[in-house]
Amino acid sequence: METAHWALIAARINIQDIDESMFRSVLAGLLTMSDDGVLITDLEHNALACNAVFGQIFLVDPAEVPGMEVERLRGYVYPRLKDPNSWRDQIEEIYTSPHRVHQDELELVGPERAVLRRKSGPLFGQENEIVGRWWTFKDITREFRYQQLREAVYEISTFHHPDPNVVCRRVTELVGRVYESAAILSIRQDDVMWFREVANMPPGFEQLRSNPLSESFCQFALRDRKPLLVQDALTDEALRCMNVVKAGFRRVLSAPIMNMEGEPIGTICFLDGKCEEVCGPADVEFMTVMANRIATEIERERSYLARTAEQRRALEVQSIQLEHTREVLEAMNSAFEYLIEEPSENEILEKQVDLLYGLLGFRSCALFVVHDHQAEGFIRTEHGIEKAILTGREAVPITAVVKNTSVTTRREFNPNSKLSALLGDPQHLLAHVHHSPRPLVLVLGGQQLSELPESMISTYLTAIVEQISLVTRVCELQDELRDAYHVLSQTQTRLVHVEKLSIVGALAASIAHDIRNILAAIGLECSLGGPAEETVRNLQKQTDRFKVLSHRLLGYVTPKVLAREEVDLIDTFERATSLLQSQMRISGVTFTQNVDAHLPTIIADSHRIEHLFVNLLLNAIQSIGTTGGRLSLVAKVDAEWIRVSIQDNGRGISPEIQEKIFDAFMSSRGDGVGLGLYSCKQIIDEHGWKIEVESTLSIGTMFTVLIPLN
């Protein structure tokens, strides 16, 4: 009783003038009024007093506790502790340090799981000596649970991962860990709930991956679009017969997962048999937060998959388009290369049909020359090339395209026509080749590829038609040029006719001249019979000259629509200078290049600006001649412009010619056509740029292209 007496003194209660009976009443009142469990022990661990709350916590009669043997009392305490071994070690440690004030938390198991905050401190006697210890046990289960849920919410809210699957798995595992129960993330597909993620599944259920909707608690959460909390399914007639209940899963909390349209698509739930552990609004709110996080991740996954699929489709389409572009360009280049052989009109038409066969997915190809009411040409199918003549009504589909000048292309479906029979397909596309020597109609039949949009086919077709027009026109001009030379040798009077040749005629003369020079050089090289390796190198030089010729020819053709795209100027310079290496070696030119490494990209037609710089560089090389000289390309960026300067130390340009240098047919060279700088000015104007020229006779010339930065 002395220790209990001093317990009251420690509580700052004045008991000097009360008798023993009053003392007992005060102590009993204090113990009874406390909401916490209270225990008072002496220094030998013997219990001196406790209250009813202590007895309720540890399932012992409080009246029997005072005087109870230490190990017997601990026999009541141990079964309630989740970790009794740790508790025993702490008790011994506390009693070996009498002055120690201790506080910790105890997790209880048993019929009513709880978390207690335990406090302990020394009791002092009259002489300030330690005479015992006081213990309090406060139930903080609700507070602990709230804290646990808050920490879990914080954990998942600060967890991020690029893969939504990882986040969904983390949420499911977190729910299973918080409730120490089975946790399932289910997605509904028709009448089945498919388990996307599972955690803490009990033995025998690890491989379970789906559940019929009718046998799932989640059906009610999906139906009502709100969380479902079932504390004990055996108390509900509608639930007790479900297989999941018979399997022992009597308690469940299921929260619906909603999509962006507000429709339920699945649930996140935990389920177990712990009916004695009561869930409340905090648990419902927690599971709702988990469902919302999963909904966010599923939407992120859906958006990612949609974007990925769209990008994949775009890449596939782009790949197909690039492949078709490559095939079309190869066919066009082959047609230009064929001009070296100086073919006749029929030969060039037959070659074109053969080159265009199979392009853009068309199974057949034809090219007809139209005159009067007749169409004559060549048809290429899987069976080979054959000549075809259509007359009268048979030629109407083709002659109609030529007569209707407002229509460039049109599609037809005529299974009964002779043209369809020749092509082997009733559906075909017809295109009028404008500006050719004679009216030409290109026919493509039986397209199979659906990946190409109509706009892309139209773009390709426009390029093909212009190429056919240019090739046939050059072919005709070559014929005219041969005839003109023959006539000029017979009579001087035909000179007037030659002088009236069109711009294209002059261009053809220049091309034919260059082609003959190249062919003559090739023929001479072959006839010399020198070492094979040297002959091949020399032939390659002549081939490079022809590439420059073809490149220059394309530079003269103005596109209907500029194909603007992002262009790397450094790459453009590399292609242009690489193309002219042979000409530089032949002329003995020393070339230097000083280009800003941080040169920005521009928006332009890459092919047109490549023609621009090829013509400017070629013009400089021709100005230097064959005696050797210096040529430089400098590209710098200032506040407003990208300045690209091409400078040579050639013959220079006189002041009177400088004013007309960009006019058609204006050339300072006797053998020049005067279209190179003219085409350069066209390209400059098309892009909205500027070009400047500085030149001094016998010193050299510098052309500067000004490209605006904005």
C-alpha positions in Angstrom: 0.0 0.0 0.0 2.9 2.3 0.6 3.8 2.3 -3.2 0.2 3.1 -4.1 0.2 5.8 -1.5 3.2 7.4 -3.1 1.4 7.0 -6.5 -1.2 9.5 -5.3 1.5 11.8 -4.1 3.2 11.6 -7.5 -0.2 12.6 -9.0 0.1 15.8 -6.9 -2.9 14.8 -4.6 -2.7 16.1 -1.0 -3.5 13.0 1.1 -1.9 14.2 4.4 -5.2 14.6 6.3 -7.2 11.6 5.0 -7.5 8.2 6.5 -6.8 4.9 4.8 -10.4 4.3 3.7 -10.5 7.7 2.0 -7.1 7.0 0.5 -8.5 3.8 -1.1 -11.5 5.6 -2.4 -9.4 8.3 -4.1 -7.2 5.7 -5.7 -10.1 3.6 -6.9 -11.8 6.8 -8.3 -8.7 7.8 -10.2 -8.3 4.3 -11.7 -12.0 4.1 -12.6 -12.2 7.5 -14.2 -9.2 6.9 -16.6 -10.1 6.0 -20.2 -6.7 4.3 -20.5 -5.6 1.1 -19.1 -3.6 1.7 -15.9 -1.2 -0.6 -14.0 1.0 0.1 -11.0 3.8 -2.2 -10.1 6.6 -2.4 -7.5 10.2 -2.7 -8.4 9.9 -6.5 -8.5 7.3 -6.3 -11.3 4.5 -7.2 -9.0 1.2 -5.6 -9.8 -0.2 -3.4 -7.0 -3.2 -1.9 -8.7 -5.0 -1.7 -12.1 -8.3 -0.5 -13.5 -11.0 -2.2 -15.4 -9.8 -0.9 -18.8 -6.5 -2.7 -18.3 -8.5 -5.9 -17.6 -10.6 -5.4 -20.8 -7.5 -4.9 -22.9 -5.7 -8.0 -21.7 -8.8 -10.2 -20.9 -8.1 -10.5 -17.2 -10.2 -9.8 -14.1 -8.8 -6.5 -12.7 -9.8 -7.6 -9.1 -7.3 -10.5 -9.4 -4.4 -8.5 -10.8 -3.1 -7.0 -7.5 -0.9 -9.6 -5.8 -1.0 -11.9 -8.9 2.3 -13.6 -9.6 4.4 -11.9 -12.3 4.5 -14.8 -14.8 0.8 -15.5 -14.3 -0.1 -12.0 -15.2 2.2 -12.1 -18.2 0.4 -15.2 -19.3 -2.6 -13.1 -19.9 -0.6 -10.4 -21.7 1.5 -12.6 -24.0 -1.4 -14.0 -26.2 -2.6 -10.5 -26.9 0.8 -9.2 -28.2 1.7 -9.5 -31.9 5.4 -9.7 -30.9 5.7 -11.0 -27.3 9.4 -11.6 -27.5 10.2 -8.0 -28.2 7.8 -7.0 -25.4 9.6 -9.2 -22.9 13.0 -7.8 -23.9 11.7 -4.2 -23.5 10.2 -5.0 -20.0 13.6 -6.3 -18.8 15.4 -3.3 -20.3 13.0 -0.9 -18.6 13.3 -2.4 -15.1 17.1 -2.4 -15.4 16.9 1.5 -15.8 14.6 2.6 -12.9 14.7 6.3 -13.8 13.8 5.6 -17.5 10.6 7.1 -18.9 9.5 4.9 -21.8 6.8 5.2 -24.6 6.1 2.9 -27.5 3.3 1.3 -29.4 2.0 -2.3 -29.0 0.0 -4.1 -31.7 -2.5 -6.6 -30.2 -3.9 -9.6 -31.9 -6.9 -11.8 -30.9 -10.6 -11.3 -31.2 -10.2 -7.5 -31.2 -7.1 -6.3 -32.9 -5.8 -3.0 -31.6 -2.8 -0.7 -31.3 -1.9 0.7 -27.9 0.3 3.6 -26.9 2.2 2.3 -23.8 3.8 4.8 -21.4 5.8 4.0 -18.3 7.7 6.0 -15.7 9.1 5.8 -12.1 7.1 6.4 -8.9 9.1 8.3 -6.2 8.9 7.9 -2.4 8.9 10.5 0.3 12.7 10.7 0.2 12.6 11.0 -3.6 13.6 7.4 -4.0 12.1 5.1 -6.7 9.5 2.9 -5.1 7.7 1.5 -8.2 6.5 2.1 -11.8 3.3 3.3 -13.4 2.0 2.1 -16.7 -0.7 3.4 -19.0 -2.2 1.8 -22.1 -4.1 4.1 -24.5 -6.1 2.6 -27.4 -4.9 4.4 -30.5 -6.2 1.9 -33.0 -8.3 4.4 -34.9 -5.6 7.0 -34.9 -3.0 4.4 -35.9 -5.3 3.2 -38.7 -5.8 6.7 -40.0 -2.1 7.3 -40.0 -1.4 4.1 -41.7 -3.9 5.0 -44.5 -2.5 8.5 -44.8 1.0 7.1 -45.2 -0.2 4.6 -47.8 -1.9 7.4 -49.7 1.2 9.5 -49.6 3.3 6.6 -50.7 1.2 5.9 -53.8 0.8 9.6 -54.6 4.6 10.1 -54.7 5.2 7.0 -56.7 5.7 7.5 -60.4 6.8 5.2 -63.2 6.7 5.5 -67.0 4.9 2.1 -67.2 1.3 2.3 -66.0 1.4 -1.5 -65.4 4.0 -1.0 -62.7 1.9 1.6 -60.9 -1.2 -0.6 -61.0 0.8 -3.5 -59.6 2.2 -1.2 -56.9 -1.3 0.0 -55.9 -2.6 -3.6 -55.7 0.3 -4.7 -53.6 -0.2 -1.7 -51.3 -3.8 -2.5 -50.7 -2.9 -6.1 -49.9 -0.2 -4.9 -47.5 -2.4 -2.3 -45.7 -5.2 -4.8 -45.0 -3.1 -7.9 -44.9 -5.6 -9.4 -47.2 -6.1 -10.6 -50.7 -6.2 -7.6 -53.1 -7.5 -7.8 -56.7 -7.5 -5.3 -59.5 -10.2 -6.5 -61.9 -11.3 -5.3 -65.4 -14.7 -6.2 -66.7 -15.0 -7.8 -70.1 -18.6 -8.7 -70.8 -19.7 -11.0 -68.0 -16.3 -11.8 -66.6 -14.1 -9.9 -64.2 -10.5 -10.5 -65.4 -7.8 -10.1 -62.7 -5.2 -7.7 -64.1 -3.2 -7.6 -60.8 -3.4 -9.7 -57.6 -1.6 -9.6 -54.3 -1.6 -11.7 -51.1 -3.8 -14.4 -52.6 -4.2 -17.2 -50.1 -3.0 -20.8 -50.8 -5.1 -22.5 -53.4 -6.1 -19.2 -55.1 -2.8 -18.1 -56.5 -3.5 -19.1 -60.1 -7.0 -17.7 -60.2 -7.2 -15.0 -62.9 -10.9 -14.4 -63.4 -14.3 -14.7 -61.8 -17.8 -14.6 -63.4 -19.4 -11.3 -62.8 -22.4 -13.0 -61.2 -20.2 -14.6 -58.6 -18.2 -11.4 -57.8 -18.8 -8.8 -55.1 -17.7 -6.3 -57.6 -20.9 -6.6 -59.6 -22.6 -4.4 -57.0 -19.9 -1.8 -57.0 -20.1 -1.6 -60.8 -23.9 -1.5 -60.8 -24.2 1.2 -58.1 -21.1 3.1 -59.3 -19.9 3.5 -55.7 -17.8 1.6 -53.2 -19.3 -1.6 -51.7 -18.4 -2.4 -48.1 -19.6 -5.8 -46.8 -18.5 -6.4 -43.2 -19.9 -10.0 -43.0 -21.4 -11.5 -46.1 -23.0 -14.3 -44.0 -25.5 -11.7 -42.6 -26.8 -10.9 -46.1 -29.2 -13.3 -47.8 -28.2 -12.1 -51.2 -24.5 -12.7 -50.6 -24.2 -15.7 -48.4 -24.8 -18.3 -51.2 -22.1 -16.9 -53.4 -19.1 -19.2 -54.1 -16.7 -16.5 -53.0 -18.4 -16.4 -49.6 -18.3 -20.2 -49.3 -14.6 -20.0 -50.0 -14.2 -17.9 -46.8 -14.1 -14.4 -48.2 -16.8 -12.8 -46.0 -15.5 -9.3 -45.7 -14.9 -7.1 -48.8 -14.4 -3.5 -49.7 -14.6 -2.9 -53.5 -14.2 0.5 -55.2 -15.2 1.0 -58.8 -12.7 2.2 -61.4 -14.3 4.8 -63.8 -13.1 5.7 -67.3 -13.0 9.3 -68.7 -16.7 9.0 -69.7 -17.7 8.2 -66.2 -18.4 4.6 -66.9 -17.3 1.8 -64.6 -14.7 -0.5 -66.2 -13.4 -2.5 -63.2 -12.7 -2.5 -59.5 -9.9 -2.5 -56.9 -10.9 -4.5 -53.8 -9.6 -6.4 -50.8 -11.4 -9.4 -49.4 -10.8 -11.7 -46.5 -12.5 -13.4 -43.5 -11.6 -10.8 -40.9 -15.2 -9.8 -40.1 -14.3 -8.7 -36.5 -12.1 -5.9 -37.9 -14.5 -3.1 -38.7 -14.0 -0.9 -41.8 -15.3 2.6 -41.8 -15.6 5.7 -43.9 -11.8 6.2 -43.8 -11.3 2.8 -45.5 -13.9 3.6 -48.1 -12.2 7.0 -48.8 -8.8 5.2 -49.0 -10.0 2.6 -51.5 -11.7 5.4 -53.6 -8.3 7.2 -53.8 -6.7 3.9 -54.9 -9.4 3.4 -57.6 -8.9 6.9 -58.9 -5.1 6.5 -59.1 -5.6 3.2 -61.1 -8.2 5.0 -63.4 -5.6 7.7 -64.1 -3.0 5.0 -65.0 -5.4 3.1 -67.2 -6.3 6.3 -69.0 -2.6 7.1 -69.3 -2.0 3.6 -70.7 -4.9 4.0 -73.1 -3.6 7.3 -74.4 -0.1 6.0 -74.6 -1.2 2.9 -76.6 -3.4 5.1 -78.8 -0.5 7.5 -79.5 1.9 4.6 -80.0 -0.5 2.9 -82.5 -1.0 6.2 -84.3 2.7 6.9 -84.5 3.3 3.3 -85.7 0.6 3.7 -88.4 2.1 7.0 -89.4 5.6 5.5 -89.6 4.3 2.6 -91.6 2.5 5.0 -94.0 5.7 7.1 -94.2 7.8 4.1 -94.8 5.5 3.0 -97.7 5.5 6.5 -99.1 9.3 6.7 -98.9 9.6 3.4 -100.7 7.2 4.6 -103.4 9.1 7.9 -103.6 12.3 6.0 -104.1 10.8 3.8 -106.8 9.3 6.8 -108.6 12.6 8.7 -108.5 14.6 5.7 -109.7 12.2 5.3 -112.7 12.5 9.0 -113.5 16.3 9.0 -113.2 16.4 5.9 -115.4 14.3 7.7 -118.1 16.7 10.7 -118.0 19.7 8.4 -118.3 18.1 6.7 -121.3 18.3 10.0 -123.1 22.0 9.4 -123.5 21.2 6.8 -126.1 19.3 9.4 -128.2 16.2 7.2 -128.5 13.3 7.8 -130.9 9.9 8.8 -129.7 8.5 5.2 -129.9 11.6 3.9 -128.0 11.2 6.5 -125.2 7.5 5.7 -124.9 8.2 2.0 -124.7 11.0 2.6 -122.1 8.7 4.8 -120.0 6.0 2.2 -119.9 8.4 -0.4 -118.8 9.9 1.9 -116.1 6.5 2.9 -114.7 5.0 -0.6 -114.6 4.3 -1.6 -111.0 4.8 1.8 -109.5 2.3 3.0 -106.8 0.7 -0.5 -106.8 -0.7 -0.3 -110.4 -0.7 -3.7 -112.1 -0.6 -2.3 -115.7 0.6 0.8 -117.4 0.1 2.4 -120.9 1.2 5.5 -122.7 -0.7 6.7 -125.8 0.0 9.3 -128.4 -3.3 10.9 -129.5 -3.9 12.2 -133.0 -7.3 12.8 -134.6 -9.6 10.1 -133.3 -6.9 7.5 -132.8 -4.6 6.6 -129.9 -1.4 4.7 -130.5 1.1 3.5 -127.9 2.4 0.8 -125.7 0.9 -1.3 -122.9 2.8 -3.0 -120.1 1.2 -5.8 -118.1 2.4 -8.9 -116.3 2.6 -10.6 -119.7 5.1 -8.0 -121.1 5.0 -5.0 -123.4 2.9 -4.8 -126.5 1.9 -2.2 -129.0 -1.7 -1.1 -129.1 -3.9 1.0 -131.4 -7.3 2.3 -130.4 -9.6 3.9 -133.0 -13.1 5.3 -133.2 -15.2 4.6 -130.1 -12.4 2.5 -128.6 -10.2 5.6 -128.4 -12.9 7.9 -126.8 -11.8 7.4 -123.1 -8.3 8.6 -124.1 -9.2 11.4 -126.6 -11.7 12.8 -124.1 -9.0 13.4 -121.6 -7.0 15.4 -124.1 -10.0 17.4 -125.3 -11.0 18.4 -121.7 -8.1 20.6 -120.9 -9.5 21.6 -117.5 -9.1 18.1 -116.2 -5.6 16.7 -115.7 -6.5 13.3 -114.3 -9.6 11.2 -114.0 -10.6 7.7 -112.9 -12.8 5.4 -115.0 -14.5 2.1 -114.5 -15.5 0.5 -117.8 -15.4 -3.3 -117.8 -16.6 -3.6 -121.4 -14.1 -1.3 -123.1 -11.1 -2.5 -125.2 -8.8 -0.5 -123.0 -10.0 -2.4 -120.0 -9.4 -5.7 -121.8 -5.9 -4.6 -122.8 -5.0 -3.5 -119.2 -6.6 -6.6 -117.7 -8.6 -4.5 -115.2 -11.9 -2.5 -115.6 -10.7 0.3 -113.3 -8.0 2.7 -114.4 -6.6 6.2 -114.0 -5.9 8.5 -117.0 -3.6 11.5 -116.9 -3.1 14.1 -119.7 0.6 14.8 -120.2 0.7 18.5 -121.0 3.4 20.4 -122.8 4.6 17.3 -124.6 5.5 17.3 -128.3 2.2 15.6 -129.1 -0.9 14.9 -126.9 0.0 12.1 -124.6 -2.2 10.2 -122.2 -0.8 8.0 -119.3 -3.0 5.2 -118.2 -2.5 3.2 -114.9 -4.7 0.2 -114.2 -5.6 -2.1 -111.3 -4.3 -0.3 -108.3 -3.9 -2.6 -105.3 -2.3 -0.5 -102.5 -4.9 1.2 -100.3 -2.1 2.7 -98.0 -1.6 5.6 -100.4 -4.1 8.4 -100.1 -5.5 10.0 -103.2 -3.5 13.2 -102.5 -0.3 11.3 -102.4 -1.1 9.5 -105.6 -1.9 12.8 -107.2 1.5 14.2 -106.1 3.4 11.3 -107.5 1.4 11.4 -110.7 2.1 15.1 -111.2 5.8 14.4 -110.9 5.6 11.4 -113.3 3.6 13.3 -115.8 6.0 16.3 -115.8 9.0 13.9 -116.1 7.3 12.2 -119.2 6.6 15.6 -120.6 10.2 16.8 -120.1 11.8 13.6 -121.4 9.6 13.4 -124.6 10.1 17.1 -125.1 13.9 16.7 -124.8 13.7 13.7 -127.1 11.8 15.7 -129.7 14.2 18.6 -129.3 17.1 16.3 -129.9 15.4 15.2 -133.2 14.8 18.9 -134.0 18.4 19.7 -133.2 19.7 17.0 -135.6 17.4 18.3 -138.3 18.4 21.8 -137.6 22.1 21.0 -138.0 21.4 19.3 -141.3 19.4 22.2 -142.6 22.0 24.7 -141.5 24.7 22.8 -143.5 22.5 23.1 -146.7 21.4 26.7 -146.5 22.1 29.9 -144.6 18.4 30.9 -144.9 17.4 28.4 -142.2 19.4 30.4 -139.6 16.3 32.6 -139.0 14.4 29.4 -138.0 17.2 28.3 -135.6 17.3 31.8 -134.0 13.5 31.5 -133.3 13.9 28.4 -131.3 12.1 28.6 -127.9 13.7 28.7 -124.5 13.3 25.0 -124.3 15.0 24.5 -127.6 18.0 26.4 -126.5 18.1 24.3 -123.3 17.9 21.1 -125.4 20.8 22.3 -127.5 22.9 22.8 -124.5 22.0 19.5 -123.1 22.6 17.7 -126.4 26.0 19.4 -126.6 27.0 18.3 -123.1 25.7 14.8 -123.7 27.8 14.5 -126.9 30.9 15.8 -125.2 30.4 13.3 -122.4 29.8 10.4 -124.9 32.8 11.5 -127.0 35.0 11.4 -123.9 33.6 8.0 -122.9 34.1 6.7 -126.5 37.7 8.0 -126.6 38.5 6.5 -123.2 37.1 3.1 -124.3 39.1 3.2 -127.6 42.4 4.0 -125.9 42.5 0.7 -124.2 44.4 1.9 -121.2 44.6 0.2 -117.8 41.2 -1.0 -116.6 41.3 0.7 -113.3 42.3 4.1 -114.8 39.7 3.7 -117.5 37.0 3.0 -114.9 38.0 6.1 -112.9 37.9 8.2 -116.1 34.5 6.8 -117.0 33.3 7.6 -113.5 34.3 11.2 -114.0 32.2 11.4 -117.2 29.3 9.8 -115.3 29.6 12.4 -112.6 29.4 15.1 -115.4 26.2 13.5 -116.6 24.8 13.6 -113.1 25.6 17.3 -112.9 23.9 17.8 -116.2 20.8 16.0 -115.1 20.8 17.9 -111.8 21.1 21.2 -113.7 18.2 20.2 -116.0 16.0 19.5 -113.0 16.9 22.9 -111.6 15.3 24.6 -114.6 11.9 23.0 -114.0 9.7 25.1 -111.7 7.5 22.9 -109.5 3.8 23.7 -109.3 3.9 23.5 -105.6 7.1 23.8 -103.5 7.5 20.7 -101.3 8.5 22.7 -98.2 10.1 20.7 -95.3 12.8 21.1 -92.7 16.2 21.2 -94.5 19.7 20.9 -93.1 21.8 23.3 -95.1 25.1 21.6 -94.1 23.8 18.3 -95.6 22.7 20.2 -98.7 26.2 21.7 -99.2 27.7 18.3 -98.8 25.5 16.8 -101.5 26.1 19.7 -103.9 29.9 19.8 -103.5 30.1 16.0 -103.7 28.2 16.1 -107.0 30.8 18.6 -108.4 34.0 16.9 -107.2 34.9 15.6 -110.7 34.4 19.0 -112.3 36.6 20.6 -109.7 39.3 18.0 -110.3 39.1 18.4 -114.1 39.3 22.2 -113.8 42.1 22.0 -111.1 40.0 24.0 -108.7 41.1 24.3 -105.0 37.9 24.2 -103.0 37.5 25.4 -99.4 34.4 25.4 -97.2 33.8 27.4 -94.0 30.3 26.6 -92.6 29.0 27.6 -89.1 28.7 24.3 -87.2 25.5 25.6 -85.5 23.8 26.6 -88.7 20.0 26.4 -88.1 17.7 24.3 -90.2 15.4 26.1 -92.6 12.0 25.4 -94.2 12.4 25.0 -98.0 12.1 22.7 -100.9 15.2 20.6 -100.4 15.5 19.6 -104.1 15.1 23.1 -105.4 17.7 24.6 -103.1 20.1 21.8 -103.9 19.7 22.8 -107.6 20.4 26.4 -106.5 23.8 25.7 -104.9 24.8 23.2 -107.6 24.2 25.9 -110.3 26.0 28.6 -108.3 29.0 26.3 -107.7 29.0 25.1 -111.3 28.9 28.6 -112.6 31.9 29.5 -110.4 33.8 26.4 -111.7 33.1 27.4 -115.3 34.2 31.0 -114.6 37.5 29.7 -113.4 38.1 27.6 -116.5 40.6 24.8 -116.8 43.7 26.7 -115.6 43.1 26.1 -111.9 41.8 28.6 -109.3 40.2 29.0 -105.9 36.6 28.4 -105.0 35.1 28.9 -101.5 31.8 28.4 -99.8 31.1 30.3 -96.6 27.9 30.1 -94.5 27.5 32.3 -91.4 24.6 33.5 -89.3 24.1 37.1 -88.2 21.2 38.9 -86.5 18.7 38.6 -89.4 20.1 36.3 -92.1 21.9 33.1 -92.9 24.5 34.4 -95.4 25.8 31.8 -97.9 28.6 33.1 -100.1 30.2 31.4 -103.1 33.4 33.1 -104.2 35.8 32.4 -107.1 38.9 34.1 -108.6 37.7 33.5 -112.2 37.4 35.9 -115.1 34.8 38.1 -113.3 31.7 39.8 -114.8 31.7 43.2 -116.4 29.5 45.9 -114.8 27.1 46.2 -117.8 26.5 42.5 -117.8 26.0 42.3 -114.0 22.7 44.2 -114.3 21.3 41.5 -116.6 23.1 38.5 -115.1 19.9 36.9 -113.9 18.0 37.4 -117.2 17.2 34.4 -119.4 19.8 33.7 -122.1 22.2 36.2 -120.6 25.7 34.6 -120.4 29.2 36.0 -120.2 30.6 32.8 -121.8 30.5 32.2 -125.5 29.3 28.6 -125.1 26.8 29.4 -122.3 23.0 29.1 -122.7 22.3 31.7 -120.0 19.8 29.7 -118.0 21.8 28.7 -115.0 21.7 32.0 -113.1 18.2 32.6 -114.4 17.0 29.4 -112.7 18.9 30.4 -109.5 17.0 33.6 -109.4 13.7 31.7 -109.9 14.5 29.5 -106.9 15.5 32.5 -104.8 12.2 34.3 -105.6 10.1 31.1 -105.0 11.4 31.0 -101.4 11.3 34.7 -100.7 15.1 35.0 -100.3 17.6 37.5 -101.7 20.7 37.1 -103.8 23.6 39.6 -104.2 26.5 39.6 -106.6 29.9 41.3 -106.4 32.3 40.9 -109.3 35.5 42.5 -110.7 36.9 41.6 -114.1 40.1 39.4 -113.8 39.7 39.2 -110.0 36.6 37.1 -109.4 33.0 37.0 -108.4 31.1 36.4 -105.2 27.4 35.4 -105.1 25.7 35.8 -101.6 22.4 34.1 -100.9 20.5 35.8 -98.0 18.1 33.5 -96.1 15.9 35.2 -93.5 16.0 33.6 -90.0 12.2 34.1 -89.3 
